[in-house]
Structure formats: C-alpha cells, structure tokens
Amino acid sequence: MKNTLIFGATGWLGKSTLRYLVEKNNDVNFTLVSSTQKNIEYKNEKFQVISFNEFLKLEGNNYDLFFNYAFLTGKKVNDYSSDRFNNETNLLIEGTQKFLEKNSVGKILMTSSGAIYNNGTNKESIYGLQKHKQEKKLLDTCKSLSTKVSIARIFALIADYYNYEYEYAFSSFINQAKKNKKIVIKSDYQVIRSYLFLDSLLEYFISSQTSETFDAWNVTLDIYDLAHVVSNIFNSKIEISDNYFSSEFVDNYSSEDTYFINKIKNNYEIENEVRKVITTTESKSNIIKVTS
C-alpha cells in the first residue's frame, strides 16, 4: 500500500489528484491536508482532511508520494497586503521544510509557476518571487535529505474540478457556451498560453525516478483555438474583436521547454482531453464533496 500525502487536498489540483489516484489504484493510504480540518467525500468513501496545524505535528511517518500544492494563488496578491501574502506563503514554505525534516518521503511533486520567469523584469510580482523562494527552499531541503523532487512550472491548467467562477479563459468559455450558446472573446489582442492537462503530469511523475525542474505543458494554444474546441463540444458560436489578430501586441505566456515530453499532437487529441475534463467534472458519479 502506497502512503500518499496531498498538501492542498481541497483545492483544484488536490481533488483532481485524489480522483486520479483512486481510479488508478485502490491500494493507497491517503493523508490529506488543507488549511483547516475538513472531510472529502468521493464515490461513497469519506476521507478525513487534517489542518495545516495538524500537518506540522506529523512526525516519524513514511510517505511514498507527496503532492505539494499548498500555496496562495497569484490573485491573492490583489486581496492581501504584500506583507500578509509573504507571511502566509512563508509559513507554508517553512512548514513543508519542517515536515520533511521530521518524516521520510520517497518523492515529491511540487507545482510551481511560469511566473518565476518574470522575476528581474518589469513583470516581476510578489507571487513569482515567493514561488521561486519556495522552489529553492524545497530543492535545498530535498538535497540535504536525499529526497527525489520534481518541480513542475505550470503556465495554464486544464484539469478536473476547475472552479466555474474563476475568470480563466477555459471556465469563461464553458460558462458562455452553456448559457448563451455563444462564446465572446473580449480581448482586443491575441492571447497565447501553454496548457497542461494534469493527468499527464501525474502519470509522468509517478513513473519518474529522477529529480528535476521543468516547464509542464502539453500544448500551446491561442485562446481563439481553445474557444473553438469548447464551441465544438457545446455546439456554440464564437464572437471575436476585429482587432484580435491585427493588434501589434500579443499576450504570450508560454513555454518552449521540451523536457516534459507528454505533448498533445493534434486538434482531435486536444478536443478529447478537454471533453474528458468537462465530462469528469460534471458527472454526478465523479462529484467530490468537501464538508466541514
């Protein structure tokens, strides 16, 4: 039985990882961690979620896999003061270090962000600086403990249990297509993103035996192409600004790193992956409930 810890279990990535592991292998003993104590219910099974404070008390345990997803989102920078954002993320960074020093872990997957490439530029952000700090602290700690660690820098994500309320292109397009049968791309300039389908990263990490830091992405898409994929699934129309393709400015947040080899090859595969994510998220049999 694999002892598996998911730190950030009630979030988007945490719930997706729980579903993936349950579907792939029932022989898993989960330790789930969130900011506060909760319960997760999935397929008539209830999983207890311990709080961050309880996580800090864990000692002398052995874990085969540790998924480290716990971090404040970049959007929290707008809600919090700089000091509060730094203080709260520092607690997560330092808490993880203390946990690793008191327990034995086979290998770790930590999700980072492409935002770190903006550090030292006019696009530098508190979020990017703190993510880089988190990377460095984890790498240093794992090196001293001889623990395998994979750090996956994500640019844009398509995964199960995404929040429809988030103002991401993916969720916005789905909301519009379902409600109005029309997708309106509001941008007056091109927007390009490198998208990751989470399942492929999980599959890669579980089979990997090395320590590495890499950009995790499957396909780079103009959001106009993503809108077409969603419109095909929901049989909706697309409305776009006349300036979209003629503007000199292009919002390009993408990667050229080819280390992560799980690339999507064609539009058929992209649509299949997107359809699978939407179906899994909306299927009543796959609902994950988080309760207090």
KATAVEN-V763964 format. One record per residue. N is the residue number from 1. RES is the residue in one letter. OMEGA is omega as a letter, one per 40 degrees, with the letter a starting at -180 (999 if undefined). D_LAST is the distance of its C-alpha to the last C-alpha in whole Angstrom. Layout:
BEGIN
N | RES | OMEGA | D_LAST
N | RES | OMEGA | D_LAST
END
This chain:
BEGIN
1 | M | a | 28
2 | K | i | 26
3 | N | a | 24
4 | T | i | 22
5 | L | i | 20
6 | I | a | 18
7 | F | a | 17
8 | G | a | 15
9 | A | a | 13
10 | T | i | 11
11 | G | a | 14
12 | W | a | 17
13 | L | a | 19
14 | G | i | 16
15 | K | i | 15
16 | S | a | 19
17 | T | i | 20
18 | L | i | 18
19 | R | a | 19
20 | Y | a | 23
21 | L | i | 23
22 | V | a | 22
23 | E | a | 24
24 | K | a | 27
25 | N | i | 26
26 | N | a | 25
27 | D | a | 26
28 | V | i | 23
29 | N | a | 21
30 | F | i | 18
31 | T | a | 17
32 | L | a | 14
33 | V | i | 13
34 | S | a | 11
35 | S | i | 12
36 | T | a | 9
37 | Q | a | 7
38 | K | i | 4
39 | N | i | 6
40 | I | i | 9
41 | E | i | 11
42 | Y | i | 15
43 | K | i | 18
44 | N | i | 17
45 | E | i | 15
46 | K | i | 12
47 | F | i | 12
48 | Q | i | 10
49 | V | i | 9
50 | I | a | 11
51 | S | i | 11
52 | F | i | 15
53 | N | i | 16
54 | E | i | 15
55 | F | a | 17
56 | L | a | 20
57 | K | a | 21
58 | L | a | 21
59 | E | i | 25
60 | G | a | 28
61 | N | i | 26
62 | N | i | 27
63 | Y | i | 25
64 | D | a | 27
65 | L | i | 26
66 | F | i | 23
67 | F | a | 22
68 | N | a | 22
69 | Y | a | 20
70 | A | i | 19
71 | F | i | 20
72 | L | i | 21
73 | T | i | 22
74 | G | a | 26
75 | K | i | 25
76 | K | i | 23
77 | V | i | 26
78 | N | a | 27
79 | D | a | 24
80 | Y | i | 25
81 | S | i | 28
82 | S | a | 30
83 | D | a | 29
84 | R | i | 25
85 | F | i | 25
86 | N | a | 27
87 | N | a | 26
88 | E | i | 22
89 | T | i | 23
90 | N | i | 26
91 | L | i | 23
92 | L | a | 22
93 | I | a | 25
94 | E | i | 26
95 | G | i | 23
96 | T | i | 24
97 | Q | a | 27
98 | K | i | 27
99 | F | a | 24
100 | L | i | 27
101 | E | a | 30
102 | K | a | 28
103 | N | i | 27
104 | S | a | 29
105 | V | i | 28
106 | G | i | 30
107 | K | a | 30
108 | I | i | 28
109 | L | i | 27
110 | M | i | 26
111 | T | i | 26
112 | S | a | 28
113 | S | i | 30
114 | G | i | 33
115 | A | a | 33
116 | I | i | 34
117 | Y | i | 38
118 | N | i | 38
119 | N | a | 38
120 | G | i | 42
121 | T | i | 42
122 | N | i | 42
123 | K | a | 39
124 | E | a | 37
125 | S | i | 34
126 | I | i | 31
127 | Y | a | 29
128 | G | i | 32
129 | L | a | 33
130 | Q | i | 30
131 | K | i | 29
132 | H | i | 33
133 | K | i | 32
134 | Q | i | 29
135 | E | a | 31
136 | K | a | 34
137 | K | a | 32
138 | L | i | 30
139 | L | i | 34
140 | D | a | 35
141 | T | a | 33
142 | C | i | 33
143 | K | a | 37
144 | S | a | 37
145 | L | a | 35
146 | S | i | 37
147 | T | i | 33
148 | K | i | 34
149 | V | i | 32
150 | S | i | 32
151 | I | a | 31
152 | A | i | 31
153 | R | a | 31
154 | I | i | 30
155 | F | i | 31
156 | A | a | 30
157 | L | i | 27
158 | I | a | 27
159 | A | i | 24
160 | D | i | 22
161 | Y | i | 18
162 | Y | a | 20
163 | N | a | 19
164 | Y | a | 22
165 | E | i | 21
166 | Y | a | 23
167 | E | i | 26
168 | Y | i | 27
169 | A | a | 31
170 | F | a | 29
171 | S | i | 26
172 | S | a | 29
173 | F | i | 31
174 | I | i | 29
175 | N | a | 28
176 | Q | a | 32
177 | A | a | 33
178 | K | a | 31
179 | K | a | 31
180 | N | a | 35
181 | K | i | 36
182 | K | i | 37
183 | I | i | 36
184 | V | i | 37
185 | I | a | 38
186 | K | a | 38
187 | S | i | 39
188 | D | i | 43
189 | Y | a | 43
190 | Q | i | 42
191 | V | a | 39
192 | I | a | 39
193 | R | i | 36
194 | S | a | 35
195 | Y | i | 33
196 | L | i | 31
197 | F | a | 29
198 | L | a | 27
199 | D | a | 27
200 | S | i | 31
201 | L | i | 30
202 | L | i | 28
203 | E | a | 31
204 | Y | a | 33
205 | F | a | 31
206 | I | a | 30
207 | S | a | 34
208 | S | i | 35
209 | Q | a | 37
210 | T | i | 38
211 | S | a | 36
212 | E | i | 36
213 | T | a | 35
214 | F | i | 36
215 | D | a | 35
216 | A | i | 33
217 | W | i | 34
218 | N | a | 35
219 | V | i | 37
220 | T | a | 38
221 | L | i | 38
222 | D | a | 40
223 | I | i | 37
224 | Y | i | 40
225 | D | i | 40
226 | L | i | 36
227 | A | i | 36
228 | H | i | 39
229 | V | a | 37
230 | V | a | 34
231 | S | i | 37
232 | N | a | 38
233 | I | a | 35
234 | F | i | 35
235 | N | a | 38
236 | S | i | 38
237 | K | i | 41
238 | I | i | 41
239 | E | a | 42
240 | I | i | 43
241 | S | i | 45
242 | D | a | 48
243 | N | a | 48
244 | Y | a | 45
245 | F | a | 48
246 | S | a | 50
247 | S | i | 49
248 | E | a | 50
249 | F | i | 46
250 | V | i | 44
251 | D | a | 40
252 | N | i | 40
253 | Y | a | 37
254 | S | a | 38
255 | S | i | 39
256 | E | i | 42
257 | D | a | 41
258 | T | a | 42
259 | Y | i | 40
260 | F | a | 37
261 | I | a | 39
262 | N | a | 37
263 | K | i | 39
264 | I | a | 38
265 | K | a | 42
266 | N | a | 43
267 | N | i | 41
268 | Y | i | 41
269 | E | i | 38
270 | I | a | 36
271 | E | i | 36
272 | N | a | 35
273 | E | i | 32
274 | V | i | 31
275 | R | a | 31
276 | K | i | 29
277 | V | a | 26
278 | I | a | 26
279 | T | a | 27
280 | T | a | 24
281 | T | a | 21
282 | E | a | 22
283 | S | a | 23
284 | K | a | 21
285 | S | a | 21
286 | N | a | 20
287 | I | i | 16
288 | I | i | 13
289 | K | i | 10
290 | V | a | 7
291 | T | i | 4
292 | S | 999 | 0
END
